[in-house]
Amino acid sequence: MTAGVAAAAEEVPGVPAVPLAGGKRLRLLLYAGLPILILNFAAPYQGLIGLPITFFLKNRLHLSAHQTAQFYLIVSVPLFIGFVFGFVRDRWSPFAAGDRGHLVVFGLATAAIFAVVGFIQPTYAVLLGGVLMITALMQFVMGAAAGLSSAVGRHHAMSGQMSTVMNLAILAPQVMAWPLGGLLSGSLEGAGAAAAARILFLLGGGLMLAVTAFGALGPRRLFDDAKAGAEPRRLAVGADILRLVRTWAIWPVVIIQLLWQFAPGAGVALQYHLANEMHATDAQVGAFFAIFYAGFLPVYALYGWLAQRFSLRTLLWVGAVLAVPQMVSLLFIHSAQGALLAAIPMGLLGGIGQAAFTDLAMRSCPKGLEGAMMMLFLALYWISNRFGDLWGADLYQHHGGYNTTLFATIAVYAAILPVLLLVPRRISAGKDA
């Protein structure tokens, strides 16, 4: 092993990394990313399914913006406790089949709920209960997919490249959701409410059947490698929780993720700013966020290359420094057309940081708790994002307008820099094989 690979291997005591040749590595990366990609297309809280549901609540059930926000707050509860679902993945193996069992059992269960909701009259209560159940079941599947990817990335000393794949799989559906979800929603406008909901939820069910099929028929090498070098399960549940909590390396990750996703000027406040002060149309607001998210994609791909040439420590500092001024361009924009141009550098500046922070999360968790750690990492996104929106809305409405939220966001991002000093060098010193 090279010095970089050896350093990366030290993060998993007693479990040496096994570098792979280029072709085998690429295949494993693509295999690991596929279920995450499908899950994010199927997720009823974002992506291809989520946007039409929002329009359905607004146009068919005539919910106000506040009522729609309440709906999504309730159905987001399983996202806030994602750690629990990841911990289940780490502790329990359905039918002794490991991640395959989780993908099959919970993928099939999620598809069944999608189908049931699709054939029931779409009242508010039905949609609320159905989407809540689907979201909860989907977290079991996501826990398996995320834990699987993290374990394989660490085992083959390619956590940086796996971070690229995972972030691409999560973000690509969001980029595509604006045009595709809008087209899907528009195509459903001519159908009756029941027929429209049925088509939408059956599409989600079909996607979950694809995840189920991947769990049953997916490549053996991927699932075997996730278990390679795994330590025998000796600890009780409480002891495993303590093992995670007492692992110092996870706490810088937790703090960084909370700060990075707590962006009071990047969510609701920005949407209102674009619509009210810049007089952007709904289509222009959608285009802004599509361009913003799309800007991350090429940088994610670049990160997979950089991770093989530079240590994670270097990439963490580069990513964090670039992230601090991510939103500064909005200070100089005074029109909707200008905002579309500003979205380009915003996405490009944030990509290295997001990929590096995900890479750090993969490297930092204790062996055997990959599912718990990665689901905690994703749960912190939702928690911090939602509360950042609340603070941003308050600043925007009562404390100086949008520029106040923007300066607050810059200050929060700058606070990430001193936290990097707390990252153990044994975790961040290595680079990918």
N, C-alpha and C positions, 0 to 999 in steps of 0.2 A: 504493500500500500504506500501511496505517497504520504508526505508529512501532513498534507491537508486532510486526506482521507483518515489517517490515523487520529488526528485531532477530532474529527467529526465522530469517529467511532467511540471515543472516550465518553461521549454523553450517555452511552448505554453500557454500564459496567458489566464486563464479562460476556458481552455479546458483540463479537467483531463484525464490522461492516463487510459486506460482500459486493464490491464493485462489479458492474455488468458491462459487457460490450455495448456499443452504441445502439445496434439494432434491437437487442433484447431489452435494453433500458427504455427505448422509445415505446416499444409495444406495451411494456408494463405501465408506463406513465399514461398512455392512452386508455388502456383497460381500466385503470383506477379512476380516471376522470369521467368515464362514460356514465356510470350510475349517478354521479353528482350532477352532471349536466342534465340528465333526464329528470331528476328530482326537482331541480330548480325551474325547469319548464312546467312541471306539474304542480308546483307549490301554489296553493290558493291564496297566499299572502303576498305574492310577487309573481313576476314573469308572465307567461302567456295566459295563464288562468286568472291570475290576480287582477289584471287590469279590466277585463270584461266583467268580473264580479263587481268591481267598483262602479262601473257604468250601469250595471244591472241594479245595484242598490239605489243609485241616483235617478236613473231614468224610468225604471219599472216600478220600484217600490217607493220612489219619491222621498228618499231620505235626505235630510239636510247634511251639510258638510260636517257639522258637529256630531250628528247621529252616525254618519259613516265612520268618523274617527273613533267614536265609542265602540262600534262594531269591531274595528281592527284592533283596538286595544284589548278587547275581551279575547278575541281569537289568537292574540299574540302571547297569551299566558304560557302555553307550552314552549314557546321560543325562549321565554325568560328563564325557564328551568331546564334548559337543554342539557345541562350537566347530568341530570338524573338519567336521561335516556342514554347518554354516552356511558355512564357508569353501569347501566344494565347491560350494555353491549360487552363491556369488559368483564363482567362477572358471570353472565349467563350465556350458554350456548344451546339454542333450540335444537333438539334432536341430535345434540353433539356435533352439529354442523357448523359451528362458529358463525362467521359473517355471512356465509351462504344461508344459514338458517334464518338469520334476522332479515335478510333481503327477501327471502321467499315468504316467510310467515307474515311479516308486517307489510311487505309490498302487496301481498294478496289481500290482506285485511283492509288496507287503504283503498285498493281498487274496488273492493266490495262496498265500502261506505260511499265512495264516489258514485257508484251505480245506484245505490239505494236513494241517495239524495236526489239524483237525477230523475227518478221516477216518482217523486213526491211533489205535490203542489208547492212551488217555491215561495213560501211565506217568509217573513223575517225570522221567525223562530226556527224554521227548518234550516234556513241558510246559516244562522248563527250556530245552532247545534251541530250541523253537518260539517261546516268549515272548522269548527273547534275540534271535533273528533278526527277529521282528516289531518289537521295540523299536528295533533298529538301523536297519532300513529306514524305520521311521516317522520317525526323526530327519531323514532326507533330505527327507521331505515337510514336516515341521515347519519345517525350515530355509527351505524355499521360501515357506511360508505366512507365517512371521514376518518374513523379509526383505522379502517383497512388501508386507506391512502397514506396516512401518517406512518403506520407501522412499516409498510413497504418502502416508503421514502427513507426512513431511518435505517432499515436493514441493508439497503443498497447504497448508503451514503449519498443520497440524491434528494435530500429534503428541500433544497432550493428549487430544483426542477419540479418536484411534486407540488411545491407552493405555487409555481407558475400554472401548472395544470389545474389545481384546485381553484385558484382565483379566476382563471379563464372560464372554467365550468360554471362557477357561480355568477360571474358578471355577464357572460355572453347572453343568457336568457333575458337579463334586465335590459341590455342594449336592444335586443330584438323585440322585446315586449311592447315597446311603444308603437312601432309600425304594425307588427303582427297582431298584437292584442287589440289595437284599434280597428284593424280590418276585421278581425273575428267578431268584435263587439258590433261593428256596423252591419255585418252580415246577419247577425241575430236580431236586428231591429225589426225586420219584417215578420219574424215568427212570433207566435204567442208566447207569453211568459213561460209557461210550462215547457213548451218545446225548446225555447231558447236555453233554459236552465239545463234541460236534459242533454242537449248537444254539448254544452260547456262541460258538464260534469262527466259525461261519458268519455269526452276527450281526455280529461284528467285520469279517469279510470284506465283508459287504454295505455297512457304513459306509465302508470304504475304497474300494469301487467308486463310492460317491457322491462321494468326494473326487476320484477319477479323472475322473468325469464333469464335475465342476466345472472341472478343469484343461483338459479338452478343449473344453467348451462354455461356460465362464464368460465374463462380459462382457469384451469386448475393451478397453474403456476402462480397466478396472482394471489389466490386464497392461501396456498401453501406458504408462500413467502411472507405473508402477513403473520403467520404463526411460527415462522422459523426462529429459532433461538428463544422462544417464549419461555418464561420461567414458570415452573409448576405453581398452581394456585394453592398457597398455604395459608394465606391470611384471611381473617374474618372480614365482613363488610366494614365494620367500624375501623379496623386496623388499616384497611386499604384507603379509606377516606382520610385517616390521619397521615398515611404515607404521602398522599397527594398534597395535603395542606402543609405538611412539614418540608416539602421539597422547595427550597429557597428559589430555585431557578424559575418556578412558575410565576412568582409574584411580580417581577419586572414585566413579564408578558401581560399579566392582568392589568397592571397600572397603565401600560402603554396602550392596550386595546381600549380601555375606558377613556383615556384622553383622546386617542385617535378618532374614535367614533362619536365623541361628544362634540359635535360641530354645530353650535347654535345658529351659525349663518349659512348652513349648507342645505337645510331641509325646508320646513314649512315657511320660515321667514324669507328664504330666497324665492320660493314660489310666489308669495304675496308681493315681494319687491318687484319681481319681473312683471307681474300682472298689473300692479297698481302704479308704481313709479315709472316703469319703462313701457307700460301699455302693451305688453306682449299678449298675443292671442293664446288660447289653450294649445294650439298646434305649435306655436313658437316655444312655449314653456316645455312641451314634450320634446321638441327638437333639441332644446338646450341640454336637458338631462341625458338624452340619447348621445349627443356629441360628447358630453362630459364623461359618461361611462365608457364610451368607445375609445377615448383617449388613454384609458388605462390598458387596453388590450395589447397594443404593440409593446408597451413598456413591460408588461408581464412576460411576453415572449422574450424580450431582451434580458430580463432577469434570469431566466433559465440558462442563458449563455454566460452571464456575469457570475452566476453562482459557482461555476466551474473554474473561474479564474481569480476570484477575489474571496477573501474570508467573509463570513457573515458579519463580523464586527465592522468591517469597512462598509459593507452594503447597508447596515443598519444606520450608520452615521450619515452616509450619503442620502439615503432615503428620508431620514428625519429632517435633515437640513433643507432638502428640496421641498418637503411638505410644509414647512413653516410659512413660506410666501405663496402657498398654493392658490389662495383666493384674492391676492392683492390686485390682480388685474380688474376685478369688479369695481375697484375704487375709481377707475378712469373710464367707466362705461356709462353711457347715458341713453342708450336706445336698445330696443330688443335685438336689432341686427348686430349691434356691437357685442351684446351678451353672448350671442352664438359664437362669435370669434373668441371671446374670453373663455368659453368652455373648453377650447382646445388645449391651451397651456395648463388649465386647471387639472384636466385628466392626466396629462403627461407628467406633471410634477408630483402627482400622488402615487403613481404606479410602483416606483421602487420601494417606497415606504410600506405600502400595503403588502407587497410580496415578501419583503424582508421580515415584517412583523409576523406573517403567517409561518415563514420558515423558522423563525425563533420559537414559535409556539410548538411546532413539531419536534424540535430538538430538545425542548425543555421538560417535557412531561416524563414522569417515571415509567419505566418499562412495564407494559401490561395495562396501562391506564390511558392509552392513546385516545380511545373513544371519549372518555370522560373529559380529558383536557381539550380536545378539539371541539367538543360540543359546548364546553364552558367558554371557549374562545368565541364561538358563534353566538352563544347566548349573550355575552357581554356586548356584542355588536348591537343587538336589538335593545337591550336595556339602556345602553349609553345613547343610542340613536334617538329613542323615544323621549328620554329626559332632556337630551340636547335640544330637541324640537320644542319642548315645553318652555325651556329657558329662553330659547331664541324667539319664540312668539311673544313672550313677556317683554323682552328687551325691545323687540320691533315695535310693539304697540305702546309701551309705556316709558321707555328709557332711551329715547334718542333715535329711533328708527333703524334702518338696515345697517348703516355704517357701524353702529354700536355692536351689532351681532357679528359683523365681520372682524372688527378689532378683537372681540372676545374670542373668536375662533382662532385667530393668529396667536393670541396669548396662550390658549390651551395647547395648540400644536407645539409652541416653543417649550412648554413644560415637559415635553417628551425627552428633550435633549439631556437634562440631568439624570433622568431615569435610566438612560443607556449606560451610565456609569455603574449601575447596579447589576448589569447582566454579567454572569460569571464568564470569565475568559475561556474556560474549558468548553463552554457551550458555543461561544461565538468565534473561536479561533479557526475552526476548520472550514474548508470549502467542499463543494460537491466533488464526487469522483468523476 
